[in-house]
């Protein structure tokens, strides 16, 4: 699958391991796992492959996030993304890395 980043800081985290955006700073361990998850998305043949990896906790979100899917970075963070089919395959647009404890408050 092809990966596209919705926001600049998400791209910087993946390619540089850090971001210039002071609002989005993460611990090195989170960045490392974020990069591994993006690589896993990139190497998957299709979205259905993500169901097979239990550690990802792949889910299609509901409610105001309808149309958005997510996988876990760890127990505290998840990556939210959308997918759409193109002639050459599937494009994954990474939308957000979200701290779950803040999301559920």
C-alpha positions as CSV (number, residue, x, y, z in Angstrom):
1,X,0.0,0.0,0.0
2,X,1.1,3.6,-0.7
3,X,1.4,5.9,2.3
4,X,0.5,9.6,2.3
5,X,0.6,11.8,5.4
6,X,-2.2,14.3,6.0
7,X,-0.1,16.5,8.3
8,X,3.5,17.6,8.0
9,X,4.4,16.5,11.5
10,X,3.4,12.9,10.8
11,X,5.7,12.8,7.8
12,X,8.6,14.4,9.8
13,X,8.1,11.7,12.6
14,X,8.4,9.0,10.0
15,X,11.3,10.3,7.9
16,X,13.3,12.3,10.5
17,X,12.3,10.6,13.8
18,X,11.3,14.0,15.2
19,X,9.2,16.9,14.4
20,X,9.7,20.7,14.4
21,X,6.1,21.1,15.6
22,X,6.4,21.6,19.4
23,X,2.8,20.5,19.9
24,X,3.5,17.0,18.7
25,X,6.5,15.7,20.6
26,X,6.8,12.0,21.5
27,X,9.1,9.8,23.4
28,X,11.7,7.9,21.3
29,X,10.1,4.5,22.0
30,X,6.8,5.8,20.6
31,X,8.4,7.2,17.5
32,X,10.2,3.9,16.9
33,X,7.0,1.9,17.1
34,X,5.2,4.5,15.0
35,X,7.8,4.1,12.2
36,X,7.4,0.3,12.5
37,X,3.6,0.5,12.2
38,X,3.9,2.8,9.1
39,X,6.3,0.3,7.5
40,X,3.8,-2.5,8.3
41,X,1.1,-0.5,6.6
42,X,3.3,0.1,3.6
43,X,4.2,-3.6,3.2
44,X,0.7,-4.9,3.6
45,X,-0.9,-6.0,0.4
46,X,-4.4,-4.9,1.5
47,X,-6.2,-3.7,4.6
48,X,-7.5,-7.1,5.4
49,X,-3.9,-8.2,6.2
50,X,-4.0,-5.9,9.2
51,X,-6.7,-8.1,10.9
52,X,-4.2,-10.9,11.2
53,X,-1.8,-9.0,13.4
54,X,-3.4,-9.0,16.9
55,X,-0.9,-6.5,18.3
56,X,-2.3,-3.8,15.9
57,X,-5.9,-4.0,17.3
58,X,-7.0,-2.9,13.8
59,X,-10.5,-1.4,13.9
60,X,-12.8,0.7,11.8
61,X,-14.0,3.6,13.8
62,X,-17.6,4.7,14.3
63,X,-19.6,7.8,15.1
64,X,-17.9,11.1,14.2
65,X,-14.8,9.2,12.9
66,X,-16.8,7.1,10.4
67,X,-14.6,6.1,7.5
68,X,-11.4,6.3,9.6
69,X,-9.5,3.1,10.7
70,X,-6.9,2.7,13.4
71,X,-4.1,0.5,14.5
72,X,-2.3,0.7,17.9
73,X,1.2,1.9,18.3
74,X,1.1,0.6,21.9
75,X,-1.6,0.5,24.6
76,X,-1.5,4.3,24.9
77,X,-1.3,5.5,21.3
78,X,-3.0,4.7,18.0
79,X,-2.6,5.8,14.4
80,X,-5.7,6.9,12.6
81,X,-5.8,6.6,8.8
82,X,-8.1,6.4,5.8
83,X,-7.8,4.2,2.8
84,X,-9.0,4.5,-0.8
85,X,-8.5,2.3,-3.8
86,X,-6.7,3.6,-6.9
87,X,-5.8,1.8,-10.1
88,X,-2.3,0.8,-8.8
89,X,-3.6,-0.5,-5.4
90,X,-4.5,1.1,-2.1
91,X,-3.5,4.5,-0.8
92,X,-3.3,4.9,3.0
93,X,-3.6,8.5,4.3
94,X,-2.2,8.7,7.8
95,X,-4.4,11.3,9.6
96,X,-3.3,11.3,13.2
97,X,-1.3,9.8,16.1
98,X,-3.5,10.0,19.1
99,X,-3.0,9.4,22.8
100,X,-5.9,7.2,23.9
101,X,-6.1,8.4,27.4
102,X,-6.8,12.0,26.2
103,X,-9.3,10.7,23.6
104,X,-11.5,8.9,26.1
105,X,-11.5,11.7,28.8
